[in-house]
């Protein structure tokens, strides 16, 4: 079985309390998703495990502390392993890279916490170093961002970092070449509505993911896993393109902060 055919879900934060946006999922809801998958006979693995039928990847973007606190115990109960994509420049810091008008503050995993997940069999993967949109960087800067992140995470865990997902899912076509050159193997991207993503690029495996939001019920999870609903994919891509607006808002915000001459 090929790695590319393993159904993959994307989560961000698993936590209590309200926040603006759709990326924070209450632990009791997350528990329902995991219980459903487990009852249906699925098992969540990492890219370093053997691939066979009824396997899924459960991935978490940005490397939040609440994943360790709230998702790990729920997944441990059914022996599921997760994959967490960490932005290495934010280890132990608050998510001030995210536009939030002073709201939605969340802490990223510390070094020790990343090691704890790694020691529990989770895969530590790269989400770049600075969480910059690669459309805004020069190729040399992207290369540096990719290498730095890989090196920092490998030093921290003592394990090879082979999986990557890009910040904001923005992937200029030149980046594929760099990813292969720098030594990544598995590249995770949001499943697109309009075009069939290529599943391979040279020696890279391209794995399509389905985003999960706080509005999603267990039924929606099933549709994502089985890829059985066009409407579900339309909904996902609509929400996803709204989240890309963050990049543009951030640009405006930065421009406003420039010293006036
Ligand atoms: Zn991100």
Boltz pocket constraint, residues with backbone or C-beta under 6 A from the ligand:
constraints:
  - pocket:
      binder: B
      contacts: [[A, 61], [A, 62], [A, 127], [A, 131], [A, 166], [A, 167], [A, 168]]
      max_distance: 6.0
